[in-house]
């Protein structure tokens, strides 16, 4: 089960979008509010920038929030925190798993870097680190880690891991640009048939949440081999994310997303979603579970051919 997010889960979100005249008015449904992200140890700016916050020694990882040109959307990036004494060595590590042909990255796939970070637990969510682009080339990041692990008594400390993360990685999700549609339909025809005024009002409020979930790939931030490395699979067309920690397009979620897009008369975004699927089939021979390299070992139910 997915953990609670600041945004509605995909299944709940699109179930609400397809509501008919269900007599829910008596339940006193509240008007949805735009979700906000709390910031602890970070700052809010008007552009998507890498968060900069020093390790405080706190056991609770912190976050910072940045906003884009879309006033309804924000990107929250986590900053690492020391979860043990700063100079305490990490616990003994198990033998490394074998290399996986479908996920060859020495940074974002199974290996000594990812294993050490996961043992240190500098983030509340283990997905955070694998969604952060590197702040430099792959080789420079690997070399920095090797220098740490080969210094002193050959034992990494919690503080060294946090320092490594602060200097070697950017904010997660910064390659994606929250997109606000200029021709967003305010009152789709499908919702006019809802008789219950409470359900109709609530559905129209939920409809507006699209502005929080629509993304484009920011080509200026996509990693190239000579600049940085990322787990993101860049997409050529506009797409919708489930929200919260799920910052990329997902195959199965897109079934419900497409149903909602059609109800909301967002036909261009629905078409773009299908274009992205076709691009992935051409590139990989299938549609991955999600838009990250660590999903390349699996797909999901064949929605595209349905």
Buried (B, 14 or more C-beta within 10 A) or exposed (E): EEEEBBBBBBEEBBBBBEBEEEEEBEEEBEEEEBBEBEBBBBEEEEEBBBBEBEBBBEEEBBBBBBBBEBEBBBBBBBBBBBBBEBEEBBEEEEEEEEEBEEBEBBBBBBBBBBBBBBBBBBBBEEBBBBBBBBBBBBEBBBEBBEEBBEEEEEEBBBBBBBBBBBEBBBBBBBBBBBBBBEEBBEEBEBBEEBEBEBBBBBBBBBBBBBBBBBBBBBEEBBBEEEBBBBBBBBBBBBBBBBBBBBBBBBBBBBBBBBBBBBBBBBEEBBBBBEBBBEBBEEEEEBBBBBBBBBBBEEBBEEBBEE
